[in-house]
């Protein structure tokens, strides 16, 4: 078993080195220009498909979190319950379309008969689409930045469950765009106080308090809760004052 793992690790490392060597391979300008030109059409195609499908879905909330969360974990069950409650309150649910928390979100929406959207991304590991996505609301992306535009444009709220690098990426992207007023404000709800408190304490004491890199009011962009009921209430309360619409 150990030898097999070492072999797999060596193969993965060799594959990664091949990618690096390929990236630095000498190419003349015409080759680079031709390759980049074709990429433009692929990117455009992903934008067009995303806009056409998602413009019809109505008010939705995105649920983020780790793809590695198992079915029997409390975070999985909480995400499923949040999604179900959101549907009962009139929202659809958007996820990254994969396993773990994403599957829980789609499952909760699907089983309540609500709109269940999956924005899947092609990755070499972890990511595969779950079975709880509506067939007409499943989109596959090659480019992270196109996918992130779809999350940002068509989600009227973010529910952020515990997760890893990808979860942090989506959360800070939303906070940055709202802070810089590139998009309208929408509720960002972090679920699981014990998971998030270390990061939030660092933001408050170091980023804000010691270095003054953000403003005190920026902390108000984040809502931290511990239960599904609290998470949905934050979104309901926000939209009792504002109109539901795409963010840009």
VEXZA-228694 format. One record per residue: residue in one letter; x, y, z of N, C-alpha, C in turn. Coordinates in Angstrom, 3 decimals. Each point is the difference from the previous one (the first is absolute). Layout:
   type        n_u        n_v        n_w       ca_u       ca_v       ca_w        c_u        c_v        c_w
      A          X          Y          Z          X          Y          Z          X          Y          Z
...
This chain:
   type        n_u        n_v        n_w       ca_u       ca_v       ca_w        c_u        c_v        c_w
      X      0.826     -1.203      0.000     -0.826      1.203      0.000      0.868      1.263      0.000
      X      1.048      0.007      0.836      0.902      1.145      0.073      0.711      0.209     -1.325
      X      0.439     -1.127     -0.616      0.683      0.093     -1.293     -0.927      0.568     -1.072
      X     -1.271     -0.432      0.016     -0.962      0.519     -0.973     -0.193      1.505      0.156
      X     -0.089      0.456      1.252     -0.168      1.424      0.244      1.219      0.789     -0.465
      X      1.190     -0.559      0.254      1.221      0.663     -0.449      0.055      0.080     -1.513
      X     -0.430     -1.081     -0.657     -0.032     -0.018     -1.464     -0.966      1.043     -0.537
      X     -1.200      0.064      0.604     -0.996      0.996     -0.420      0.522      1.412      0.215
      X      0.671      0.213      1.147      0.549      1.324      0.303      1.076      0.390     -1.008
      X      0.862     -0.966     -0.360      1.059      0.276     -0.972     -0.572      0.300     -1.380
      X     -1.045     -0.733     -0.377     -0.637      0.231     -1.302     -0.643      1.377     -0.041
      X     -0.660      0.378      1.105     -0.641      1.313      0.070      1.036      1.119     -0.072
      X      1.139     -0.218      0.670      1.066      0.998     -0.013      0.592      0.139     -1.395
      X      0.209     -1.135     -0.673      0.533      0.032     -1.358     -0.956      0.717     -0.949
      X     -1.304     -0.248      0.177     -1.003      0.654     -0.844      0.016      1.505      0.213
      X      0.148      0.411      1.273      0.053      1.423      0.315      1.243      0.644     -0.600
      X      1.124     -0.702      0.048      1.234      0.533     -0.581     -0.118      0.140     -1.517
      X     -0.700     -0.953     -0.628     -0.225      0.102     -1.447     -0.810      1.254     -0.346
      X     -1.005      0.296      0.840     -0.807      1.196     -0.225      0.847      1.262      0.114
      X      0.892      0.016      1.002      0.859      1.164      0.191      0.946      0.167     -1.184
      X      0.598     -1.122     -0.437      0.903      0.069     -1.153     -0.739      0.466     -1.249
      X     -1.239     -0.468     -0.168     -0.795      0.385     -1.156     -0.317      1.495      0.036
      X     -0.261      0.510      1.202     -0.333      1.415      0.146      1.166      0.901     -0.395
      X      1.244     -0.496      0.212      1.173      0.798     -0.308      0.625     -0.375     -1.345
      X     -0.663     -0.842     -0.746      0.504     -0.395     -1.313      0.015      1.207     -0.934
      X      1.077      0.135     -0.726      0.142      1.128     -0.921     -1.049     -0.083     -1.105
      X     -0.721      1.105     -0.188     -0.964      0.094     -1.098      0.172      1.367     -0.658
      X     -0.126      0.029     -1.329      0.128      1.297     -0.644     -1.298      0.804      0.179
      X      0.084      1.287     -0.317     -1.119      0.910      0.290     -1.257     -0.383     -0.783
      X      0.149     -0.442     -1.231     -1.155     -0.372     -0.807     -0.749     -1.181      0.616
      X      0.764     -0.957      0.551     -0.617     -1.158      0.639     -0.776      0.425      1.250
      X      0.607      0.879      0.785     -0.664      0.500      1.203     -1.264      0.767     -0.374
      X      0.100      0.872     -0.993     -1.134      0.823     -0.417     -1.142     -0.857     -0.517
      X      0.309     -1.006     -0.781     -1.026     -0.891     -0.548     -0.698     -0.781      1.104
      X      0.778     -0.521      0.945     -0.566     -0.773      1.103     -0.909      0.866      0.868
      X      0.463      1.198      0.337     -0.784      0.893      0.843     -1.284      0.447     -0.691
      X      0.049      0.172     -1.292     -1.193      0.424     -0.743     -1.110     -1.039      0.098
      X      0.367     -1.276     -0.089     -1.013     -1.049      0.101     -0.560     -0.101      1.412
      X      0.827      0.300      1.012     -0.484     -0.011      1.386     -1.127      1.013      0.182
      X      0.096      1.146     -0.671     -1.038      1.023      0.103     -1.368     -0.570     -0.351
      X     -0.061     -0.815     -1.040     -1.287     -0.564     -0.427     -0.528     -1.018      1.016
      X      0.894     -0.756      0.613     -0.425     -0.941      1.033     -0.562      0.734      1.210
      X      0.671      1.082      0.383     -0.465      0.804      1.135     -1.358      0.624     -0.322
      X     -0.130      0.534     -1.198     -1.282      0.600     -0.407     -1.127     -1.022      0.046
      X      0.293     -1.209     -0.462     -1.028     -1.049     -0.024     -0.480     -0.324      1.414
      X      0.925     -0.027      0.968     -0.388     -0.279      1.379     -0.838      1.142      0.573
      X      0.365      1.233     -0.310     -0.807      1.137      0.461     -1.409     -0.055     -0.589
      X     -0.091     -0.261     -1.294     -1.315     -0.023     -0.660     -0.889     -1.082      0.598
      X      0.537     -1.209      0.171     -0.802     -1.082      0.574     -0.442      0.348      1.420
      X      0.916      0.549      0.781     -0.341      0.360      1.372     -1.065      1.068      0.071
      X      0.144      1.062     -0.778     -0.989      1.076      0.014     -1.366     -0.488     -0.460
      X     -0.018     -0.822     -1.049     -1.282     -0.462     -0.539     -0.745     -0.886      0.998
      X      0.711     -0.876      0.661     -0.671     -0.917      0.931     -0.357      0.677      1.321
      X      0.919      0.801      0.531     -0.203      0.527      1.336     -0.900      1.225      0.037
      X     -0.169      0.681     -1.123     -0.872      1.169     -0.012     -1.459     -0.374      0.239
      X     -0.313     -1.294     -0.120     -1.392     -0.452      0.126     -0.326     -0.614      1.360
      X      0.979     -0.099      0.882     -0.229     -0.823      1.192     -0.701      0.726      1.133
      X      0.012      1.335      0.020     -0.632      0.719      1.093      0.897      0.095      1.220
      X     -0.548      0.498      1.121      0.814      0.223      1.202      0.628     -1.290      0.524
      X      1.308      0.033      0.230      0.722     -1.171      0.497      1.036      0.411      1.036
      X      0.381     -0.966      0.815      1.065      0.180      0.980      1.065     -1.054     -0.271
      X      1.259      0.409      0.012      1.098     -0.938     -0.204      0.455     -0.576      1.333
      X      0.255     -1.291      0.006      0.527     -0.683      1.177      1.383     -0.537     -0.342
      X      0.992      0.407      0.798      1.388     -0.422     -0.211      0.483     -0.836      1.180
      X      1.009     -0.792     -0.226      0.592     -0.802      1.055      0.849     -1.112     -0.595
      X      0.603     -0.775      0.862      0.980     -0.982     -0.435     -0.617     -1.154     -0.784
      X      0.697     -0.385     -1.075     -0.377     -1.190     -0.759      0.320     -1.273      0.767
      X      0.781      0.113      1.064      0.464     -1.174      0.750     -0.908     -0.334      1.185
      X     -1.053      0.757      0.210     -0.886     -0.238      1.143     -0.813     -1.274     -0.220
      X      0.110     -0.998      0.887     -0.747     -1.257     -0.189     -1.491      0.147      0.330
      X     -0.781     -0.972     -0.477     -1.455      0.048      0.161     -0.437      0.039      1.457
      X      0.750     -0.628      0.875     -0.421     -0.102      1.393      0.516      1.146      0.873
      X      0.625      0.983     -0.600      0.548      1.125      0.765     -1.098      1.013      0.313
      X      0.113      0.667      1.138     -1.022      0.979      0.391     -0.081      1.151     -0.997
      X      1.127      0.373     -0.616     -0.031      1.098     -0.967     -0.794     -0.386     -1.246
      X      0.113     -1.256     -0.423     -0.783     -0.487     -1.145     -1.492      0.120      0.313
      X     -0.379     -0.469      1.182     -1.415      0.028      0.384     -0.517      1.424      0.142
      X      0.846      0.892      0.516     -0.402      1.397      0.126     -0.193      0.654     -1.356
      X      0.918     -0.270     -0.936     -0.125      0.572     -1.343     -1.265     -0.497     -0.688
      X     -0.314     -1.278      0.191     -1.220     -0.568     -0.580     -1.239      0.686      0.579
      X      0.008      0.218      1.301     -1.145      0.645      0.654     -0.130      1.467     -0.429
      X      1.122      0.699     -0.108     -0.029      1.391     -0.460     -0.605      0.092     -1.390
      X      0.434     -0.880     -0.897     -0.524     -0.002     -1.367     -1.505     -0.256     -0.016
      X     -0.448     -0.959      0.797     -1.427     -0.308      0.059     -0.800      1.195      0.502
      X      0.513      0.669      1.023     -0.683      1.178      0.539     -0.030      1.135     -1.024
      X      1.098      0.186     -0.706      0.044      1.052     -1.024     -1.064     -0.218     -1.063
      X     -0.159     -1.252     -0.423     -1.022     -0.316     -1.004     -1.387      0.307      0.542
      X     -0.247     -0.377      1.244     -1.313      0.270      0.596     -0.259      1.499      0.160
      X      1.085      0.794      0.027     -0.142      1.448      0.112      0.046      0.689     -1.365
      X     -0.013     -0.781     -1.071     -0.135      0.576     -1.331      1.269      0.173     -0.803
      X      1.108     -0.540      0.473      1.263      0.119     -0.726      0.361     -1.323     -0.680
      X      0.758      0.096     -1.081      0.684     -1.160     -0.538      1.385     -0.094      0.623
      X      0.717     -1.060     -0.323      1.325     -0.209      0.579      1.019     -0.236     -1.117
      X      1.124      0.716      0.104      1.118     -0.184     -0.925      1.180     -0.566      0.782
      X      0.637     -1.017     -0.543      1.234     -0.512      0.594      1.031     -0.200     -1.108
      X      1.188     -0.418      0.413      1.046     -0.320     -0.968     -0.207     -1.328     -0.693
      X     -1.099     -0.697      0.328     -0.394     -1.189     -0.740      0.722     -1.285      0.360
      X      0.940      0.047      0.948      0.797     -1.169      0.321     -0.498     -0.751      1.218
      X      0.882     -0.767      0.629     -0.364     -0.787      1.185      0.065      0.837      1.279
      X     -0.135     -0.666      1.151      0.155      0.666      1.289     -1.109      0.996      0.276
      X      0.367      1.197      0.445     -0.969      1.046      0.319     -0.818      0.377     -1.227
      X      0.624     -0.008     -1.165     -0.717      0.335     -1.234     -1.131     -0.994     -0.239
      X      0.283     -1.261      0.169     -1.033     -1.027     -0.149     -1.110      0.199      1.018
      X      0.370      0.321      1.238     -1.002      0.206      1.054     -0.938      1.138     -0.370
      X      0.559      1.094     -0.532     -0.832      1.124     -0.402     -0.954     -0.358     -1.122
      X      0.514     -0.667     -1.013     -0.870     -0.423     -1.104     -1.047     -1.002      0.464
      X      0.379     -0.888      0.892     -0.933     -1.010      0.494     -1.163      0.643      0.756
      X      0.332      0.929      0.888     -1.047      0.668      0.760     -0.988      0.723     -0.884
      X      0.502      0.657     -1.045     -0.876      0.722     -0.931     -0.809     -0.961     -0.862
      X      0.678     -1.011     -0.518     -0.633     -0.954     -0.913     -1.148     -0.739      0.678
      X      0.229     -0.450      1.224     -1.012     -0.794      0.691     -1.190      0.834      0.446
      X      0.165      1.320      0.029     -1.124      0.882      0.312     -0.715      0.485     -1.262
      X      0.476     -0.467     -1.160     -0.616      0.401     -1.256      0.392      1.385     -0.462
      X      1.091      0.540      0.551      0.456      1.328     -0.394      1.009     -0.044     -1.122
      X      0.438      1.166     -0.433      1.000      0.087     -1.057      1.368     -0.368      0.571
      X      0.653     -0.946     -0.669      1.287     -0.522      0.465      1.011      0.145     -1.125
      X      0.900      0.985      0.154      0.924      0.380     -1.064      1.409     -0.484      0.358
      X      0.717     -0.539     -0.990      1.370     -0.455      0.217      0.948      0.612     -1.013
      X      0.959      0.768      0.483      1.018      0.601     -0.869      1.293     -0.789      0.175
      X      0.132     -1.042     -0.765      1.104     -0.939      0.167      1.266      0.519     -0.673
      X      1.147     -0.431      0.509      1.291      0.387     -0.569      0.810     -1.261     -0.259
      X      0.686     -0.038     -1.115      0.829     -1.142     -0.343      1.312      0.073      0.777
      X      0.223     -0.967      0.895      1.212     -0.048      0.809      0.616     -1.392     -0.073
      X      1.305     -0.112      0.278      0.641     -1.320     -0.049     -0.333     -0.870      1.209
      X     -0.642      0.562      1.042     -0.330     -0.793      1.192     -1.206      0.612      0.691
      X     -0.666     -0.780      0.811     -1.099      0.392      0.874     -1.285      0.378     -0.720
      X      0.059      0.685     -1.121     -1.208      0.586     -0.553     -0.686     -0.927     -1.002
      X     -1.241     -0.341      0.286     -0.883     -0.670     -0.944     -1.397      0.450      0.361
      X     -0.890      0.075     -0.989     -1.330      0.536      0.293     -0.832     -0.994      0.803
      X     -0.765      0.532      0.947     -0.869     -0.858      0.803     -1.338     -0.235     -0.712
      X     -0.800     -0.893      0.534     -1.218     -0.455     -0.701     -1.222      0.833      0.358
      X      0.154      1.027      0.812     -1.155      0.770      0.464     -0.172      1.331     -0.729
      X      0.647      0.142     -1.142     -0.091      1.224     -0.791     -1.082     -0.158     -1.065
      X     -0.831      1.023     -0.179     -0.984     -0.033     -1.090      0.728     -0.124     -1.336
      X     -0.506     -0.861     -0.859      0.690     -0.271     -1.270      0.209      1.251     -0.835
      X     -0.978      0.900      0.016      0.110      1.208     -0.822      0.758      1.121      0.695
      X      0.508     -0.281      1.199      0.710      1.031      0.760      1.412     -0.462      0.386
      X      0.546     -0.870     -0.798      1.350     -0.499      0.195      0.906      0.612     -1.068
      X      1.057      0.690      0.436      0.933      0.617     -0.939      1.417     -0.429      0.373
      X      0.777     -0.393     -0.994      1.392     -0.391      0.214      0.934      1.104     -0.492
      X      0.962      0.353      0.821      0.943      1.058     -0.344      1.424     -0.548     -0.041
      X      0.801      0.599     -0.874      1.433     -0.239     -0.007      0.740      1.106      0.732
      X     -0.614      1.183      0.065      0.678      1.176      0.524     -0.630      0.454      1.312
      X      0.834      0.060      1.027     -0.477      0.423      1.314     -0.585      1.406     -0.042
      X      0.640      0.912     -0.736     -0.442      1.388      0.054     -1.380      0.179     -0.627
      X     -0.336     -0.787     -1.028     -1.344      0.073     -0.583     -1.020     -0.525      1.008
      X      0.322     -1.102      0.615     -0.881     -0.603      1.009     -0.258      0.975      1.148
      X      1.047      0.710      0.434     -0.150      0.933      1.111     -0.904      1.174     -0.373
      X      0.046      0.429     -1.244     -0.911      1.052     -0.449     -1.450     -0.460      0.143
      X     -0.267     -1.257     -0.346     -1.368     -0.521      0.099     -0.473     -0.058      1.449
      X      0.864     -0.462      0.891     -0.349      0.004      1.423     -0.339      1.410      0.460
      X      0.844      0.955     -0.388     -0.132      1.352      0.507     -1.221      0.712     -0.581
      X     -0.264     -0.222     -1.264     -1.076      0.727     -0.681     -1.388     -0.496      0.400
      X     -0.144     -1.313      0.178     -1.347     -0.559      0.140     -0.336     -0.502      1.399
      X      0.893      0.175      0.968     -0.307     -0.393      1.378     -0.395      1.236      0.794
      X     -1.130     -0.071      0.681     -0.439      1.120      0.831      0.483     -0.138      1.450
      X      0.791     -1.004      0.255      0.576     -0.178      1.316      1.002     -1.134     -0.033
      X      0.980      0.050      0.914      0.987     -1.068      0.137     -0.139     -0.632      1.374
      X     -0.149     -1.306      0.024      0.099     -0.752      1.247      1.313     -0.767     -0.075
      X      0.928      0.332      0.904      1.344     -0.565     -0.065      0.184     -0.975      1.152
      X     -0.010     -1.276     -0.339      0.258     -1.056      0.972      1.513     -0.190      0.140
      X      0.452     -0.704      1.028      1.441     -0.258      0.132      0.568     -0.670     -1.253
      X      1.151      0.473     -0.432      0.611     -0.538     -1.208      1.459      0.393     -0.099
      X      0.592     -0.294     -1.156      1.419      0.219     -0.205      0.301      1.200     -0.877
      X      1.022     -0.137     -0.839      0.490      1.116     -0.806     -1.076      0.557     -0.939
      X     -0.734     -0.900     -0.666     -1.020      0.455     -0.940     -1.104      0.779      0.696
      X     -0.387     -0.466      1.187     -1.028      0.689      0.778      0.476      1.387      0.398
      X      1.250      0.095      0.465      0.561      1.298      0.368      0.056      0.931     -1.210
      X      0.364     -0.544     -1.131      0.091      0.775     -1.228     -1.336      0.646     -0.336
      X     -1.063     -0.785      0.029     -1.327      0.525     -0.329     -0.446      1.044      1.026
      X      0.240     -0.263      1.269     -0.418      0.931      1.042      0.719      1.342     -0.128
      X      1.335     -0.030     -0.154      0.752      1.246     -0.057     -0.235      0.739     -1.321
      X     -0.294     -0.733     -1.063     -0.365      0.650     -1.259     -1.251      0.842      0.192
      X     -1.014     -0.575      0.647     -1.246      0.729      0.238      0.236      1.202      0.908
      X      0.762     -0.201      1.082      0.272      1.099      0.926      0.745      1.137     -0.695
      X      0.956     -0.347     -0.860      0.779      1.021     -0.710     -0.871      0.812     -0.939
      X     -0.857     -0.683     -0.766     -0.835      0.703     -0.969     -1.036      0.891      0.681
      X     -0.525     -0.456      1.136     -0.949      0.830      0.740      0.721      1.175      0.654
      X      1.157     -0.269      0.613      0.769      1.049      0.673      0.404      1.108     -0.967
      X      0.394     -0.378     -1.226      0.439      0.978     -0.992     -1.154      0.554     -0.825
      X     -1.231     -0.431      0.349     -1.229      0.480     -0.651     -0.047     -0.318     -1.493
      X      0.642     -1.098     -0.378     -0.111     -0.470     -1.378     -1.326     -0.726     -0.221
      X     -0.585     -0.524      1.065     -1.333     -0.598     -0.070     -0.803      0.510      1.186
      X     -1.317     -0.148     -0.081     -0.848      0.375      1.116      0.197     -0.954      1.166
      X     -0.308      0.485      1.178      0.165     -0.838      1.182     -1.046     -1.105      0.027
      X      0.400     -1.178      0.421     -0.931     -1.088      0.287      0.497     -0.728      1.245
      X     -0.870     -0.748      0.684      0.399     -0.617      1.267      1.010     -1.132     -0.184
      X      1.029      0.018      0.833      0.996     -1.070      0.046     -0.074     -0.616      1.389
      X     -0.373     -1.274      0.057     -0.261     -0.670      1.269      1.018     -1.122      0.191
      X      0.791      0.098      1.046      0.954     -1.052      0.358     -0.642     -0.890      1.058
      X     -0.030     -1.291     -0.272     -0.653     -0.944      0.912      1.065     -0.795      0.766
      X     -0.123     -0.008      1.327      0.944     -0.742      0.829      0.989      0.925      0.679
      X     -0.432      0.627      1.057      0.823      1.003      0.683      1.368     -0.552      0.423
      X      0.018     -1.241      0.493      1.258     -0.573      0.490      1.009     -0.192     -1.130
      X     -0.496     -0.234     -1.225      0.901     -0.174     -1.147      0.578      1.343     -0.446
      X     -0.822      1.042     -0.013      0.385      1.268     -0.592      0.643      0.982      0.982
      X     -0.123     -0.247      1.306      0.399      1.023      0.958      1.493      0.330     -0.061
      X      0.863     -0.978     -0.294      1.431      0.282     -0.092      0.310      0.973     -1.128
      X     -0.582     -0.239     -1.165      0.200      0.883     -1.147     -0.562      1.389      0.277
      X     -1.207      0.057      0.557     -0.639      1.291      0.255      0.751      0.790      1.068
      X      0.507     -0.687      1.005      0.800      0.684      1.018      1.261      0.602     -0.608
      X      0.646     -0.749     -0.900      1.203      0.516     -0.676     -0.333      1.218     -0.853
      X     -1.110     -0.076     -0.758     -0.403      1.146     -0.828     -0.215      1.235      0.872
      X     -0.684     -0.198      1.149     -0.337      1.126      0.859      1.217      0.548      0.746
      X      0.837     -0.875      0.528      1.108      0.473      0.832      1.228      0.407     -0.807
      X      0.279     -0.714     -1.092      1.209      0.290     -0.786     -0.318      0.869     -1.211
      X     -0.862     -0.483     -0.877     -0.293      0.725     -1.234     -0.622      1.372      0.279
      X     -0.936      0.035      0.958     -0.654      1.252      0.360      0.725      0.725      1.127
      X      0.154     -0.663      1.137      0.513      0.666      1.188      1.454      0.414     -0.084
      X      0.884     -0.925     -0.396      1.429      0.305      0.015      0.463      0.726     -1.253
      X     -0.467     -0.489     -1.180      0.525      0.538     -1.262     -0.912      1.030     -0.662
      X     -1.272      0.054      0.413     -0.951      0.956     -0.567     -0.145     -0.155     -1.519
      X     -0.051     -1.269     -0.470     -0.121     -0.267     -1.427     -1.452     -0.072     -0.479
      X     -0.942     -0.047      0.908     -1.417      0.070     -0.343     -0.657      1.011      0.927
      X     -1.257      0.351     -0.309     -0.748      0.935      0.830     -0.849     -0.759      1.015
      X     -0.303      0.607      1.145     -0.828     -0.684      1.002     -1.336     -0.478     -0.554
      X     -0.598      0.790     -0.899     -1.309     -0.395     -0.545      0.084     -1.218     -0.914
      X      1.190     -0.335     -0.467      0.144     -1.194     -0.840     -0.361     -1.270      0.769
      X      0.180      0.026      1.304     -0.351     -1.165      0.813     -1.504     -0.258     -0.027
      X     -0.784      1.029     -0.309     -1.457     -0.160     -0.043     -0.479     -0.755     -1.239
      X      0.908     -0.246     -0.944     -0.368     -0.747     -1.208     -0.164     -1.490      0.294
      X      0.504     -0.443      1.151      0.015     -1.423      0.344     -0.983     -0.283      1.120
      X     -0.834     -1.013     -0.196     -0.910     -0.487      1.035      0.439     -1.406      0.400
      X      0.111     -0.256      1.292      0.427     -1.316      0.485     -1.134     -0.611      0.816
      X     -0.380     -1.235     -0.350     -1.106     -0.674      0.680      0.401     -1.440      0.307
      X     -0.862     -0.659      0.776      0.276     -1.386      0.374     -1.088     -0.981     -0.420
      X     -1.145      0.484     -0.463     -1.111     -0.900     -0.327     -0.584      0.323     -1.371
      X     -0.632     -0.976     -0.637     -0.673      0.248     -1.277     -1.068      1.086      0.090
      X     -0.762      0.011      1.071     -1.050      1.005      0.160      0.592      1.404      0.020
      X      1.112      0.181      0.728      0.651      1.306      0.054      0.528      0.411     -1.375
      X      0.549     -0.950     -0.743      0.562      0.300     -1.309     -1.070      0.534     -0.956
      X     -1.128     -0.674     -0.050     -1.080      0.412     -0.902     -0.615      1.321      0.459
      X     -0.060      0.210      1.308     -0.561      1.244      0.531      0.814      1.210     -0.433
      X      1.329     -0.127     -0.030      0.841      1.109     -0.448     -0.379      0.416     -1.419
      X     -0.205     -0.975     -0.861     -0.349      0.291     -1.400     -1.405      0.567     -0.102
      X     -0.939     -0.581      0.708     -1.373      0.516     -0.009     -0.054      1.442      0.507
      X      0.693      0.270      1.092     -0.016      1.344      0.583      0.601      1.027     -0.957
      X      1.075     -0.393     -0.710      0.641      0.918     -0.944     -0.968      0.369     -1.118
      X     -0.698     -0.988     -0.543     -0.871      0.263     -1.141     -1.400      0.451      0.397
      X     -0.234      0.166      1.282     -1.238      0.675      0.405      0.122      1.502     -0.266
      X      1.262      0.478     -0.213      0.245      1.429     -0.238      0.424      0.308     -1.434
      X      0.498     -1.025     -0.718      0.552      0.256     -1.325     -0.662     -0.881     -1.055
      X      0.104      0.445     -1.252     -0.605     -0.712     -1.117      0.923     -1.112     -0.481
      X     -0.560     -1.165     -0.291      0.772     -1.100     -0.562      0.283      0.277     -1.474
      X      1.263     -0.071     -0.388      0.382      0.216     -1.394      1.440     -0.489     -0.205
      X      0.411     -0.229     -1.267      1.398     -0.353     -0.239      0.933      1.073      0.535
      X      1.227     -0.364      0.351      0.900      0.906      0.699      0.691      1.005     -0.917
      X      0.089     -0.296     -1.292      0.571      0.966     -0.952     -0.418     -0.376     -1.394
